[in-house]
Amino acid sequence: MRSYLFQAGLASLALLAILLIEQGVSNGIIVVTIASSTATVFVVPHSIASTPRRVVGGHVTSVIVGLALWGVLQLITGDANTASNTQIDIFGAAAVGLSVLVMATTNTEHPPAAGTAFGIIVVGMSFTFIAFILSAAVILSLVRALLRDRLQNLL
């Protein structure tokens, strides 16, 4: 029980630190993506999905996929900000599927990162979003590395 409380508290503190450092990010879909990564890192810190290669690599891969599909959506609609809900749904689903495929083929699988690709389709091209996601993934990986010997898998 002590490990559960310790790691849950660390997860909360890590996410709070990320949010305080990255002031100005208020879009829920962006925060949910990194909150899911935070849960993965602190619930199963010794799993392959929590390694820096997977956490950072998965988000980088998903950023690339999301930007590529957002660019295609931009070409099709002329302005991705005016895309219909159906177009957003189609491209969002495609972004998730393609990011899963690319993560699996590059050994950077990190399930929460699929939300990053989806978020780019919904939010649009945003350097703030991309910087937030990538810096948060690096911060989570650093915290995990520093505390690795004190953490245990809770599942």
DAFENHU-V393592 format. One record per pair of residues at least 4 apart in sequence whose C-alpha atoms are under 8 Angstrom apart, sorted by sequence separation. I is the first residue (numbers start at 1). GAP is how many residues later the second one is. If there is no record, write none. Layout:
((I,GAP) (I,GAP))
This chain:
((1,4) (2,4) (3,4) (4,4) (5,4) (6,4) (7,4) (8,4) (9,4) (10,4) (11,4) (12,4) (13,4) (14,4) (15,4) (16,4) (17,4) (18,4) (19,4) (26,4) (27,4) (28,4) (29,4) (30,4) (31,4) (32,4) (33,4) (34,4) (35,4) (36,4) (37,4) (38,4) (39,4) (40,4) (41,4) (46,4) (47,4) (50,4) (51,4) (52,4) (53,4) (54,4) (55,4) (56,4) (57,4) (58,4) (59,4) (60,4) (61,4) (62,4) (63,4) (64,4) (65,4) (66,4) (67,4) (68,4) (69,4) (70,4) (71,4) (72,4) (73,4) (74,4) (75,4) (79,4) (83,4) (84,4) (85,4) (86,4) (87,4) (88,4) (89,4) (90,4) (91,4) (92,4) (93,4) (94,4) (95,4) (96,4) (97,4) (98,4) (99,4) (100,4) (101,4) (102,4) (103,4) (104,4) (110,4) (112,4) (113,4) (114,4) (115,4) (116,4) (117,4) (118,4) (119,4) (120,4) (121,4) (126,4) (127,4) (128,4) (129,4) (130,4) (131,4) (132,4) (133,4) (134,4) (135,4) (136,4) (137,4) (138,4) (139,4) (140,4) (141,4) (142,4) (143,4) (144,4) (147,4) (148,4) (25,5) (26,5) (40,5) (45,5) (46,5) (49,5) (50,5) (52,5) (53,5) (73,5) (74,5) (75,5) (77,5) (83,5) (103,5) (104,5) (119,5) (120,5) (19,6) (25,6) (44,6) (45,6) (48,6) (49,6) (73,6) (74,6) (77,6) (103,6) (120,6) (73,7) (103,7) (41,8) (40,9) (41,9) (100,9) (120,9) (40,10) (70,10) (73,10) (100,11) (73,14) (100,14) (99,15) (116,17) (37,18) (73,18) (96,18) (99,18) (95,19) (96,19) (15,20) (70,21) (96,21) (69,22) (95,22) (96,22) (15,23) (95,23) (14,24) (92,25) (93,25) (69,26) (92,26) (95,26) (11,27) (92,27) (11,28) (66,29) (92,29) (65,30) (91,30) (92,30) (11,31) (10,32) (62,33) (65,33) (66,33) (88,33) (8,34) (65,34) (88,34) (7,35) (7,36) (62,37) (61,38) (61,41) (62,41) (61,42) (81,43) (80,44) (58,45) (57,46) (61,47) (58,50) (66,50) (67,50) (70,50) (57,51) (58,51) (59,51) (62,51) (66,51) (70,51) (57,52) (58,52) (62,52) (65,52) (66,52) (69,52) (54,53) (55,53) (58,53) (63,53) (64,53) (66,53) (67,53) (54,54) (55,54) (59,54) (62,54) (63,54) (66,54) (67,54) (70,54) (53,55) (54,55) (55,55) (58,55) (59,55) (62,55) (66,55) (70,55) (54,56) (58,56) (59,57) (63,57) (55,58) (67,58) (49,60) (50,60) (49,61) (49,62) (63,67) (37,73) (59,74) (60,74) (37,75) (59,75) (36,76) (37,76) (34,78) (56,78) (59,78) (33,79) (34,79) (33,80) (56,81) (33,82) (55,82) (56,82) (33,83) (55,83) (56,85) (29,86) (30,86) (52,86) (55,86) (30,89) (52,89) (29,90) (51,90) (50,91) (30,99) (34,99) (41,99) (45,99) (33,100) (37,100) (34,102) (38,102) (42,102) (46,102) (25,103) (30,103) (34,103) (41,103) (45,103) (25,104) (45,106) (46,106) (47,106) (25,107) (45,107) (46,107) (44,108) (45,108) (42,109) (43,109) (44,109) (22,110) (43,110) (44,110) (42,111) (43,111) (44,111) (43,112) (18,118) (18,121) (14,126) (14,129) (7,144) (3,148) (3,149) (4,150) (3,151))
